[in-house]
Amino acid sequence: MDCQSLTSPAVVASAAAAHIASCAMQAIDERGHFTLALSGGSTPWLMLNHLVRLDLPWDRFHIVQVDERVAPDGDAERNLTHIQAQFTSRVAIPPGQVYAMPVLEENLDAAADSYMHTLRGLAGTPAIIDLVHLGLGGDGHTASLFPGNPVLDSLARDVDIARVAQQRIRMTLTYPVINRARNILWLICGADKADMLQRLLAQDQSIPAGRVSQDQATIFTDIPLLTTAFYC
């Protein structure tokens, strides 16, 4: 695990964008294309604003989703709405290379299987994504892998449905496909995440984030290094 504590969310966002660019160029050199899985939340939009300013071979990018809420197209709660507005509409990624999770299908379980096959078409069987971007919730969740949710034990499917009490239903990548990724990028900002960051770095299996592989992971955070020095 490479943990980098930086001075501000803006510096974190810039460093994370540079990291994505480096991974992209390596993947394109080795395999001819780059598969990037993006999460939602508030922090990544600043990162994507830095990423779009870079001179990259955008036609070699393939964008998939880490998770998505079941909500209408264009809804402000949809991660895709923000990915399109902040990223894919601003660079020359062909529209056919942005793969939205099919959350409006009537049969969500079948839709999850369909998305799993989409990933396999892009990244092999089993699917190995070049870079998976993750965030960290205040309850220790990542993607739509929430504490106590049955989807945490979904080990036979790369994509599954998370039904969370009093929240929108979500489609999410599961541990197997996340942990197979060539690179995992954590973007963690805010002092309120300090305790969960420590638990993540300690591989605390009692929080969902603690079950994500650390072998190929990089963290960019604005939490002071003093807070995390023991683990980093």
Secondary structure, 3 states (H helix, E strand, C coil): CEEEECCCHHHHHHHHHHHHHHHHHHHHHHHCCEEEEECCCCCHHHHHHHHCCCCCCHHHEEEEECEEECCCCCCCCCHHHHHHHHHHCCCCCCHHHEECCCCCCCCHHHHHHHHHHHHHHHHCCCCCCCEEEECCCCCCCECCECCCCHHHHCCCCCEEEECCCCCCCEEEECHHHHHHCCEEEEEECCHHHHHHHHHHHCCCCCCHHHHCCCCCEEEEECCCHHHHCCCC
